[in-house]
Amino acid sequence: MSTATMKLFYNPASPFVRKVLLVLLETGQRERVELETVLLSPTSPSAAVNAHNPAGKIPALRLDDGTLLHDSRVIVDYLDHQHVGEPLIPRDGASRWRRLTLASLADAVMDAAVLIRYETATRPQEKHWDEWLAGQQAKIVRALAEFEEAAGAELPSRFDVASIGIACALGYLDFRQPELSWRKSAPKLAAWYADVSQRPSMLATQPPA
């Protein structure tokens, strides 16, 4: 059994954390990483995270030399260079930029959904900014339409950085916005997600009930 040489500051409810955990599992690196649970919000920071990451966000990955990597995109890129299998991020060519663009759009969905969660869960209802919430939700709806197009041929080809990001985004929508019922307008995407949801890595990283 491998010895953990890295520490991941994490919270299982975070879709960005889930993305990193999926990469660790898909690339056979999970045993190299110790998990440290961090409970934080924009108004309740973590001193342990802030000590090395001024942004105060998770996931954050501390390497064996003490270096701390933060932002899930940076961590995923780092981990993708630490295994011997097929890269999850294409190294060059048009496929690299397309897959990274889809992954970026998945991040945008997660960003919008997390911001909606903070606005609706932490602020009194009378102080909710309805126009702002609608704007964030519109980003999600537009992205889902693009994912539906990609689900026809692009997504099923590989479970890579794009597919992992989109799966995490959809999982978070189910977790925090079940009322969205996104499957009704995205049947191809729904079928793809039903399939990838049965991967061992996806089952092992489901958000808490």
C-alpha positions in Angstrom: 0.0 0.0 0.0 1.3 3.5 -0.9 2.1 6.0 1.8 0.3 9.3 1.6 2.7 12.0 0.6 0.2 14.8 -0.1 -2.6 16.4 1.9 -5.9 17.6 0.3 -7.9 20.2 2.2 -11.4 19.3 1.2 -15.1 19.2 1.8 -17.2 16.3 0.2 -20.0 18.7 -0.6 -17.8 20.8 -3.0 -18.1 19.9 -6.7 -14.6 21.3 -7.2 -13.2 18.9 -4.5 -15.1 16.1 -6.1 -13.4 16.8 -9.4 -10.0 16.4 -7.8 -11.1 13.2 -6.0 -12.3 11.7 -9.3 -8.9 12.4 -10.9 -7.1 10.8 -8.0 -9.3 7.7 -8.3 -9.3 7.5 -12.1 -5.5 7.8 -12.2 -4.8 5.4 -9.3 -3.3 8.1 -7.0 -5.9 8.2 -4.2 -3.6 6.4 -1.7 -1.0 9.1 -2.1 -3.3 11.7 -0.6 -4.4 12.3 3.0 -7.7 14.1 3.3 -8.3 16.9 5.8 -11.9 18.1 6.1 -12.3 21.9 6.1 -15.6 23.7 6.8 -15.6 27.2 5.4 -17.6 29.8 3.7 -16.9 33.4 2.5 -17.6 34.6 6.0 -16.0 31.7 7.9 -12.5 31.2 6.6 -10.1 28.4 7.5 -6.8 29.6 9.1 -5.1 26.3 8.0 -6.0 27.0 4.4 -5.4 30.8 4.5 -1.9 30.2 5.9 -0.8 28.9 2.4 -3.6 30.0 0.1 -4.5 33.7 0.3 -7.7 33.0 -1.7 -8.8 30.8 1.2 -10.5 28.3 -1.1 -10.7 24.6 -1.4 -9.6 22.3 -2.8 -6.0 22.9 -1.9 -3.3 20.3 -2.2 -0.2 20.3 -0.1 2.7 18.5 -1.7 5.4 16.5 0.1 7.8 19.5 0.0 5.2 21.8 1.6 4.2 23.6 -1.6 0.4 24.2 -1.7 -1.5 24.1 -5.0 -4.9 25.7 -5.2 -7.7 25.9 -7.7 -9.0 22.6 -8.9 -7.8 23.3 -12.4 -4.2 23.6 -11.3 -4.4 20.5 -9.0 -6.0 18.4 -11.8 -3.2 19.5 -14.2 -0.6 18.6 -11.7 -2.1 15.2 -10.9 -2.4 14.5 -14.6 1.4 14.8 -14.9 2.0 12.3 -12.0 0.6 9.1 -13.5 1.7 6.8 -16.3 -1.7 6.3 -18.0 -3.3 8.1 -20.8 -3.5 11.9 -20.0 -6.9 13.2 -18.9 -5.9 16.5 -20.5 -4.8 16.1 -24.1 -1.3 17.4 -24.4 -1.7 19.2 -27.7 -3.8 19.8 -30.7 -7.4 20.9 -31.2 -8.7 18.3 -28.8 -6.7 19.9 -26.0 -8.4 23.2 -26.4 -11.9 21.7 -27.0 -11.7 19.5 -23.9 -10.3 22.3 -21.7 -13.1 24.7 -23.0 -15.8 22.1 -22.0 -14.1 21.7 -18.6 -14.1 25.5 -18.2 -17.8 25.6 -19.0 -18.4 22.9 -16.4 -16.5 25.0 -13.9 -18.7 28.0 -14.7 -21.8 25.9 -14.0 -20.3 24.9 -10.6 -19.3 28.5 -9.8 -22.9 29.7 -10.6 -24.5 27.0 -8.6 -22.3 27.5 -5.6 -23.0 31.3 -5.7 -26.7 30.6 -5.9 -26.3 28.3 -2.9 -24.5 31.0 -0.9 -27.1 33.6 -1.8 -30.1 31.5 -1.0 -28.8 29.6 2.0 -26.9 32.3 3.9 -28.8 35.5 3.3 -32.3 36.3 4.5 -34.9 35.8 1.8 -35.9 39.5 1.8 -32.3 40.4 0.9 -32.0 38.0 -2.0 -31.0 39.7 -5.3 -33.5 38.1 -7.6 -32.1 39.6 -10.8 -28.6 38.4 -9.9 -29.9 34.9 -9.1 -31.7 34.8 -12.4 -28.5 35.7 -14.2 -26.5 33.0 -12.5 -29.3 30.5 -13.3 -29.3 31.5 -17.0 -25.6 30.6 -17.2 -26.4 27.1 -16.1 -29.3 26.7 -18.6 -27.1 27.9 -21.5 -24.3 25.6 -20.5 -26.7 22.6 -20.2 -27.8 23.2 -23.8 -24.1 23.1 -24.9 -23.5 19.9 -22.9 -26.5 18.3 -24.5 -24.9 18.9 -27.9 -21.6 17.4 -26.7 -23.3 14.4 -25.2 -24.1 13.0 -28.7 -20.5 12.1 -29.6 -17.9 14.1 -27.7 -18.6 13.1 -24.1 -18.9 9.4 -24.5 -15.5 9.1 -26.2 -13.5 9.5 -23.0 -13.9 10.1 -19.3 -11.3 12.8 -19.2 -11.0 16.4 -17.9 -14.1 17.5 -19.7 -16.3 14.6 -18.9 -15.2 14.6 -15.2 -16.0 18.4 -14.9 -19.4 18.0 -16.5 -20.2 15.0 -14.4 -19.3 17.0 -11.2 -21.4 19.9 -12.4 -24.5 17.7 -13.0 -24.0 15.9 -9.7 -23.9 19.2 -7.9 -27.1 20.4 -9.6 -28.8 17.3 -8.5 -27.5 17.8 -5.0 -28.4 21.5 -4.6 -31.0 22.2 -7.3 -33.1 19.0 -7.7 -36.1 21.2 -8.7 -34.2 22.2 -11.9 -35.1 18.8 -13.5 -32.5 19.4 -16.1 -33.0 15.9 -17.6 -36.3 16.9 -19.2 -34.5 19.3 -21.7 -31.3 17.3 -22.1 -32.2 13.6 -22.8 -28.8 12.7 -24.4 -27.0 14.3 -21.5 -29.2 12.5 -19.1 -28.5 9.2 -20.7 -24.7 9.8 -20.7 -24.8 10.9 -17.0 -26.8 7.8 -16.0 -24.0 5.7 -17.5 -21.0 7.5 -16.1 -22.7 7.8 -12.7 -22.1 4.1 -12.2 -18.4 4.4 -12.5 -16.7 3.3 -9.2 -15.1 6.7 -8.9 -18.4 8.5 -9.2 -20.1 6.2 -6.7 -17.3 6.7 -4.2 -17.5 10.5 -4.4 -21.2 11.2 -4.2 -22.1 14.3 -2.2 -23.3 13.7 1.3 -27.0 13.0 1.6 
